[in-house]
Amino acid sequence: MTDLLEPRRRPAQERSRIKFDQLLRASRDVLLDVGFESFTCEEVAQRAGVPIGTLYQFFANKYVIVCELDRVDAVAVQEELAVLAAQLPTLDWLVLMDRLIDHVAQLWAEDPSRRAVWHAVQSTPSTRATAAVTERELAAEVARVLAPLTPKTPRERRRIVAEVLVHVCYSMLNFSVRDGQSHAEAIIELKRLLTSYLLAAEAGD
């Protein structure tokens, strides 16, 4: 099994957290400016204004960095999902999905580094495996929120449905901004696609 790519350590003190965050922000800038193939840890450290040794205290290489950026992006989606889930049951689950897609689509439209990160983690077997775990963790949260809303769907199928939802959503988001422009039509079609899929899953089709 491929080892998952994790930071060597995560900062506990505020001063270290600031440097950690500076490195991640600089990494996004480098990724956007030069692409993943030309991405170097030295350039990241220089832009972050920290010694290269500080970077290596946290990250073994650039592959670990992009996997951590992928986790950060997933956490932002999980946080919005939690906010929307707190409004249930007054918020209809189809409305919840609609709002969640709008939120994530806005993130991708406003922050092109998300697409760059998504592509970067597809670059090697280790980064793909690590990103797949992050994606499954997000899907598990989606499945948990869907559980009381889709009682007719068996638990195992709901898990698979949630994983399909997340994977299709990311793929369509990539499609929606692939030429540097935001395509609202693609997001509309994504909503139709996922709504039909969820309704069919709940109906047992």
C-alpha distance (Angstrom), angle and dihedral (degrees) to the residues before:
residue distance angle dihedral
M1 . . .
T2 3.81 . .
D3 3.81 113.6 .
L4 3.77 113.2 -116.4
L5 3.78 116.5 -115.9
E6 3.80 111.0 -117.9
P7 3.81 133.4 162.1
R8 3.80 113.7 -93.2
R9 3.77 87.2 -121.0
R10 3.77 139.0 -9.9
P11 3.80 117.8 -130.5
A12 3.78 118.5 -104.9
Q13 3.80 99.8 -179.7
E14 3.80 123.8 67.1
R15 3.80 94.1 -120.4
S16 3.80 91.3 54.8
R17 3.80 91.9 44.3
I18 3.80 89.7 55.3
K19 3.82 91.2 53.4
F20 3.81 91.2 44.8
D21 3.80 91.0 52.9
Q22 3.81 91.6 44.7
L23 3.80 89.5 55.3
L24 3.79 92.4 49.8
R25 3.81 92.6 48.7
A26 3.79 90.9 48.4
S27 3.79 89.5 48.2
R28 3.79 90.8 58.0
D29 3.80 90.5 51.5
V30 3.80 93.0 49.4
L31 3.79 91.8 46.4
L32 3.80 90.7 53.4
D33 3.79 95.0 43.6
V34 3.79 102.0 45.9
G35 3.81 107.3 9.7
F36 3.77 127.9 -121.6
E37 3.81 97.6 -73.1
S38 3.81 91.7 59.3
F39 3.81 93.6 36.4
T40 3.84 112.2 121.6
C41 3.77 133.2 -177.4
E42 3.80 89.3 -133.6
E43 3.80 91.7 60.0
V44 3.80 91.0 47.4
A45 3.80 92.6 51.7
Q46 3.80 91.7 47.1
R47 3.80 92.9 51.4
A48 3.78 91.9 44.7
G49 3.80 90.0 51.7
V50 3.79 94.6 -125.6
P51 3.83 132.7 117.3
I52 3.80 115.2 -94.1
G53 3.81 87.5 -119.6
T54 3.80 89.2 63.3
L55 3.78 90.7 54.8
Y56 3.80 91.3 50.6
Q57 3.79 90.0 51.8
F58 3.80 86.5 68.0
F59 3.81 106.2 23.7
A60 3.79 129.5 38.5
N61 3.81 93.7 -160.1
K62 3.79 145.0 -23.7
Y63 3.79 92.5 -78.8
V64 3.78 91.0 63.0
I65 3.80 89.5 49.1
V66 3.81 95.8 55.3
C67 3.80 91.1 45.8
E68 3.79 89.2 53.7
L69 3.80 90.2 49.5
D70 3.79 87.9 51.9
R71 3.81 89.6 53.8
V72 3.80 91.1 49.6
D73 3.79 90.4 52.5
A74 3.80 91.1 49.7
V75 3.81 91.9 50.3
A76 3.81 90.2 56.1
V77 3.81 89.2 55.7
Q78 3.81 92.0 46.0
E79 3.80 90.4 52.6
E80 3.80 92.4 52.9
L81 3.80 90.3 46.1
A82 3.81 89.4 54.2
V83 3.80 91.2 50.6
L84 3.79 91.6 51.9
A85 3.80 93.5 42.3
A86 3.80 89.4 55.8
Q87 3.81 87.5 65.0
L88 3.80 92.8 60.6
P89 2.97 136.6 143.5
T90 3.81 90.2 23.3
L91 3.81 89.1 53.8
D92 3.80 111.4 70.4
W93 3.81 111.3 -123.6
L94 3.79 92.8 -125.3
V95 3.79 88.8 53.4
L96 3.81 88.5 48.8
M97 3.79 91.1 54.6
D98 3.80 91.4 45.8
R99 3.80 92.1 52.4
L100 3.79 93.4 44.2
I101 3.80 91.8 52.7
D102 3.81 90.3 48.2
H103 3.79 90.0 51.2
V104 3.80 95.1 49.4
A105 3.80 92.7 42.4
Q106 3.80 89.2 53.9
L107 3.80 90.4 51.1
W108 3.80 90.8 52.8
A109 3.80 93.1 45.4
E110 3.81 93.8 48.6
D111 3.82 97.8 39.6
P112 3.82 113.7 44.9
S113 3.80 89.7 -176.9
R114 3.82 88.7 77.1
R115 3.79 90.9 66.1
A116 3.81 90.0 44.0
V117 3.80 90.6 52.8
W118 3.81 91.6 46.6
H119 3.79 90.4 54.4
A120 3.80 94.0 42.9
V121 3.79 93.6 56.9
Q122 3.81 89.6 56.3
S123 3.82 90.3 62.6
T124 3.83 102.3 91.0
P125 3.82 138.5 17.6
S126 3.82 90.7 -108.9
T127 3.78 95.3 50.2
R128 3.80 91.4 44.5
A129 3.80 91.2 50.4
T130 3.79 91.8 48.5
A131 3.80 92.5 47.2
A132 3.81 89.6 49.0
V133 3.81 89.9 57.2
T134 3.80 90.9 49.6
E135 3.80 89.8 49.0
R136 3.82 91.8 50.0
E137 3.79 90.8 50.2
L138 3.79 90.0 54.1
A139 3.81 89.8 46.3
A140 3.82 89.8 52.5
E141 3.80 88.6 58.4
V142 3.79 90.3 49.1
A143 3.81 90.1 50.4
R144 3.80 91.0 49.8
V145 3.81 91.6 53.5
L146 3.80 91.8 45.1
A147 3.81 94.0 50.0
P148 3.83 98.9 86.2
L149 3.80 91.1 35.9
T150 3.80 96.5 53.5
P151 3.81 103.5 38.0
K152 3.81 93.6 158.3
T153 3.79 92.8 60.4
P154 3.84 113.6 89.6
R155 3.79 114.4 -118.2
E156 3.80 96.1 -114.7
R157 3.80 92.3 47.8
R158 3.80 90.1 47.8
R159 3.80 89.1 55.2
I160 3.80 91.2 52.3
V161 3.81 91.5 43.6
A162 3.81 90.4 53.2
E163 3.81 91.5 50.1
V164 3.80 90.6 50.1
L165 3.80 90.7 48.1
V166 3.81 93.0 53.0
H167 3.80 94.8 43.7
V168 3.80 94.2 47.6
C169 3.79 90.9 45.2
Y170 3.82 93.0 54.9
S171 3.80 92.2 44.5
M172 3.80 91.8 51.2
L173 3.80 92.1 45.3
N174 3.78 88.1 55.2
F175 3.80 89.2 49.9
S176 3.81 91.6 48.7
V177 3.81 93.7 58.8
R178 3.78 101.8 25.9
D179 3.81 96.0 118.5
G180 3.78 94.8 42.9
Q181 3.78 94.5 -94.9
S182 3.77 131.8 101.9
H183 3.79 112.5 -115.8
A184 3.78 109.5 -160.4
E185 3.79 90.1 -175.5
A186 3.80 91.0 63.8
I187 3.81 90.9 53.9
I188 3.81 90.7 50.0
E189 3.80 90.0 52.1
L190 3.81 90.3 46.5
K191 3.80 90.0 55.8
R192 3.80 91.5 49.2
L193 3.78 91.4 47.9
L194 3.81 95.6 49.6
T195 3.81 94.2 41.3
S196 3.79 91.8 53.4
Y197 3.79 90.9 45.6
L198 3.80 93.8 51.1
L199 3.77 93.4 46.3
A200 3.80 90.9 49.6
A201 3.81 91.3 48.4
E202 3.81 92.2 51.0
A203 3.80 90.6 48.0
G204 3.78 89.3 53.0
D205 3.80 95.0 -117.2
